[in-house]
Amino acid sequence: MKTPILQVENLPSICLMISGEDFTLVKSILKEIGIEISKEHRAREFSVFHSLIESKEFSIVITGLGSASIELATQELLQSGVDTIILAGTCGASKDYKIGEPVFIESGAFERGSPNYYKEFKGKKSCVHPDFINSLPELKRGSIISSDSFYAIGGILKEGKIIYLGAKTRIEPIWVNKFRKLYNSKSSYLIDMETAFFYAFGEIFENFKFCAIKGVSNYVPFNPINIIKEERLALKNSISSSILLISEL
């Protein structure tokens, strides 16, 4: 029976999930790196394809932004026969990382999001599935912070000060000040809108192997002139590394 939202059933056991990225850009990159797709299916904000690499069949799912989209896609993929999901996409970072480079995500944390409807996670780190810990050792490793809000965490750097990036608010968002403290601590960080939530669902659901490789598209705080500097390069490197991992499974 087909699932209610994605309208899928009987999918291959392996899935490449690409979160919060432009549909046309993803298809262009897949073509560029030689990945043929078939059985294209779109439902609401989601797109589902089938593909092959070295005679190994896998699905590709493009999702929307944030924890709700990740929750829905993960739920329905698992109900449709998937047991291994590799998450690809882009993220922001501190300047300890190189723009465009793919980063193997070892763990992630978040404050609030859809996993909290299942159990309490506030501030707790969730880790990559143990079967993937030693995968792709050539990639840089990192831990990520995920937020459902793009605007309320981060900002632009102006005259040495972090300034809230979004529309005028009655009060400054709480997370802007929290991010100032993180930035001033000189710690390394990665920031996106999906990965830590995805890893939390890895703790929640049974018989589910999971891993994420994210490409660094920009620095946070943002450059006010060019906010997302290298989206295509970062996404291509993330997808290419994820495809390589799938070929090794």
C-alpha positions in Angstrom: 0.0 0.0 0.0 1.3 3.4 -0.9 2.2 5.8 1.8 -0.1 8.9 2.4 2.2 11.8 1.4 5.1 10.5 -0.7 2.8 7.9 -2.4 5.6 5.3 -2.5 5.9 1.6 -1.8 8.4 -1.3 -2.3 11.4 1.0 -2.7 15.0 -0.4 -2.9 16.6 -0.8 0.5 19.1 2.0 0.0 18.1 5.7 -0.3 20.0 8.9 -1.0 18.0 11.7 0.7 18.8 15.2 -0.4 17.4 17.8 1.9 16.3 21.3 1.3 17.9 21.8 -2.1 16.7 23.1 -5.5 15.1 20.4 -7.6 16.5 21.6 -10.9 20.0 22.0 -9.4 20.0 18.5 -8.0 18.9 17.0 -11.3 21.6 18.9 -13.1 24.3 17.7 -10.7 23.1 14.1 -11.0 23.4 14.3 -14.8 26.8 16.0 -14.6 28.3 13.2 -12.4 26.8 10.5 -14.6 23.9 9.3 -12.4 20.9 8.3 -14.5 17.5 8.5 -13.0 14.1 6.9 -13.8 10.6 6.5 -12.5 10.4 10.2 -11.6 7.6 10.8 -9.1 6.6 14.1 -7.4 4.3 14.5 -4.4 3.9 17.9 -2.7 7.4 19.2 -1.8 9.0 15.8 -2.4 10.5 14.2 -5.5 11.4 10.5 -5.8 13.6 8.8 -8.4 15.2 5.4 -9.0 18.8 4.9 -10.0 21.6 2.4 -10.4 25.3 2.4 -9.6 27.4 -0.7 -10.4 24.2 -2.7 -10.7 23.1 -1.6 -7.3 19.6 -0.1 -7.2 18.8 2.8 -4.9 16.2 5.5 -4.7 16.8 9.3 -4.5 14.4 11.5 -2.5 14.6 15.3 -2.5 12.9 16.7 0.5 11.9 20.2 1.8 13.6 22.2 4.6 13.5 21.5 8.3 12.6 18.8 10.8 9.0 18.2 9.7 10.1 17.4 6.1 12.8 15.0 7.4 10.4 13.3 9.8 7.8 12.7 7.1 10.3 11.5 4.5 12.1 9.2 6.9 8.8 7.7 8.2 7.5 6.9 4.8 10.8 5.6 3.4 11.1 3.1 6.2 7.5 2.1 5.7 8.3 1.4 2.0 11.2 -1.0 2.5 14.2 1.3 2.9 16.6 0.4 5.7 19.6 2.6 4.8 19.5 6.3 4.2 22.4 8.6 3.3 21.6 12.2 3.7 23.2 14.8 1.4 22.9 18.5 1.1 24.6 21.8 2.0 25.4 23.5 5.3 27.0 26.7 6.7 30.2 26.5 8.8 32.8 28.3 10.8 36.0 29.2 8.9 37.7 26.0 10.2 36.2 24.4 7.1 36.8 25.0 3.4 34.0 26.3 1.2 32.8 23.5 -1.1 34.3 20.6 0.9 32.2 17.6 1.9 32.1 16.9 5.6 31.2 13.5 7.2 28.8 14.3 10.0 29.7 12.4 13.2 27.0 13.8 15.4 24.4 16.6 15.7 22.4 18.5 18.2 19.3 20.7 18.2 17.1 22.5 20.7 13.5 22.0 19.3 12.1 20.1 16.4 9.8 17.2 15.3 11.9 14.5 17.1 10.7 16.0 20.4 7.2 14.7 19.6 8.7 11.2 20.1 11.1 11.7 23.0 13.1 14.6 24.7 16.3 15.5 22.9 16.9 19.1 23.9 20.6 19.9 23.4 21.5 16.1 23.4 23.8 14.9 20.6 22.8 12.1 18.3 25.5 10.2 16.5 25.9 8.5 13.1 24.9 4.8 12.9 27.8 2.7 14.2 28.1 0.8 10.9 29.2 4.1 9.2 31.7 5.4 11.7 34.7 4.4 9.7 33.3 5.1 6.2 35.1 7.5 3.8 38.1 8.2 6.1 39.5 10.7 3.6 36.6 13.2 4.5 36.9 15.8 7.2 34.7 15.0 10.2 32.5 17.4 12.1 29.5 17.8 14.4 26.5 19.9 13.3 23.8 22.1 14.9 20.4 22.0 13.2 17.6 24.5 13.4 14.2 24.8 11.9 14.8 28.5 11.5 17.1 29.8 8.8 17.0 33.4 10.0 17.0 33.1 13.8 20.3 31.4 14.0 23.3 33.1 12.4 23.2 36.6 10.9 25.7 38.8 9.0 29.0 40.1 10.3 29.0 43.9 10.1 31.9 46.0 11.5 32.8 43.1 13.7 29.3 42.6 15.1 26.8 39.9 14.4 23.6 41.5 13.1 20.2 39.7 12.7 19.6 39.0 9.0 15.8 38.8 8.8 12.8 41.1 8.7 12.4 43.5 11.6 11.2 41.9 14.8 9.8 43.3 18.0 12.6 41.5 20.0 15.8 40.0 18.8 15.5 36.3 18.3 16.9 34.3 21.2 19.2 32.2 19.0 21.0 35.2 17.5 22.6 35.9 20.9 23.2 32.2 21.5 25.0 32.2 18.1 27.1 35.2 19.2 28.4 33.2 22.1 29.2 30.3 19.9 31.0 32.5 17.4 33.0 34.3 20.1 34.0 31.0 21.7 36.1 30.4 18.6 34.7 26.8 18.4 34.4 24.9 15.2 30.8 24.5 14.0 28.5 23.4 11.2 24.9 24.6 10.9 22.0 23.3 8.8 18.3 22.7 9.0 18.1 18.9 8.9 21.0 16.6 9.9 20.7 16.6 13.7 17.0 15.9 13.4 17.8 13.1 11.0 20.2 11.5 13.4 17.7 11.8 16.2 15.2 9.8 14.1 18.0 7.2 13.8 17.7 6.7 17.5 14.0 6.5 17.4 13.3 4.1 14.5 14.3 0.4 14.5 16.3 -1.4 11.8 17.5 1.8 10.3 21.1 2.6 9.2 21.9 6.3 8.6 24.7 8.7 7.7 25.0 12.3 6.5 27.6 14.0 4.3 27.1 17.8 3.9 28.9 20.2 1.7 30.0 23.6 3.0 28.3 26.2 0.9 29.0 29.3 3.0 30.4 30.7 6.2 28.1 31.7 9.1 27.9 34.5 10.0 27.1 35.3 6.4 28.8 37.5 3.9 26.2 40.2 3.4 27.1 40.5 -0.3 27.0 36.8 -1.3 25.2 34.9 1.4 25.3 31.4 -0.1 28.7 31.5 -1.8 29.2 28.1 -3.4 26.0 26.2 -3.3 26.5 24.2 -6.5 30.1 23.1 -5.7 29.1 22.1 -2.1 26.1 20.2 -3.2 27.9 18.4 -6.0 30.7 17.3 -3.6 28.2 16.2 -1.0 26.2 14.1 -3.6 29.3 12.7 -5.2 30.7 11.5 -1.8 27.3 10.0 -0.9 27.1 8.1 -4.2 30.6 6.8 -3.5 29.5 5.6 -0.1 26.5 3.9 -1.6 28.7 2.1 -4.1 30.7 0.6 -1.2 27.7 -0.8 0.6 
